[in-house]
Amino acid sequence: MLVEGGPATATDIGHRLGLTAAGVRRHLDALIAAGDVESTIGGSRFEQRGRGRPAKRFRLTPTGRGRLHHTYDDLAGAAMRKLRDVAGDDAVTDFAQDRIRGMVGGVDPVAPGGDGTTSPEQVERTAEQIAEALTASGFAASTERVGTGVQICQHHCPVAHVAAEFPELCEAETTMFTELLGTHVQRLATIANGDCACTTHVPLVPTAEPVARQTTTPQTVTPQTTTHQTVTPESGTHRQTSTTTDVQPTSDRGNRVEETR
């Protein structure tokens, strides 16, 4: 009623909603305590006032107005689709990266020590800073030790509906986490995909993964000799000529050209 009719007195509210004065005050006290409604003395400056003390009116606060239905997701989705149509996929990726960079801009990145390694304590401390920065942006994030790592859990995503259509938003977060933490992180779940939380695993104990080298087992190349017979026109005799061909191994034949001498 306050949205449709603007500021109103308790008497007006009671008459329109069929509530007693005590019932109206109980509802208004709860709304004021929640920060959704505030009271003001008097009405519009164009309103004619009678004698006596001006009536107290009640109106919505910005917080109360924010609890109403909005179509921000629809607007954001439309803007993102237009950005992709006009500037391409790279523009969407750049926007997503700029967005998360602005949210975690105050986080101290993990710096390796003199030996080139990072301490688990430093990685965990940076993960906590990331969670705090995300919480300040409406993600309700926290960290939790799990086994030999720590998990960053985002219990709420204010852009989940948009992220479901534009996964670049989630991918940019994972890339930024890796950059700040100095280690490869793994996204285990996302609200945009229907999970109950966005969960990112951060290893605290680095594991050495040797790079497998591809080796080729030397193979003996057996020359093959082919004998050809040609007829000399002048003498009518046969002359034998031989051609020797080095046949490459089957596994290497796709990368080399057969040599013939």
Secondary structure, DSSP 4 states (H G I P E B T S, - for coil): -HHHH-SEEHHHHHHHHT--HHHHHHHHHHHHHTTSEEEEES--TTS---SSSPPEEEEE-HHHHHTS---HHHHHHHHHHHHHHHH-HHHHHHHHHHHHHHHSTTPPPP---TTS---HHHHHHHHHHHHHHHHHTT--EEEEEETTEEEEEE---TTHHHHHH-THHHHHHHHHHHHHHTS--EEEE-GGGT-SSEEEEEESS----PPPPP--------EEEEEEEEE-TTT--EEEEEEEEEPPPGGGTTTSPPEE-
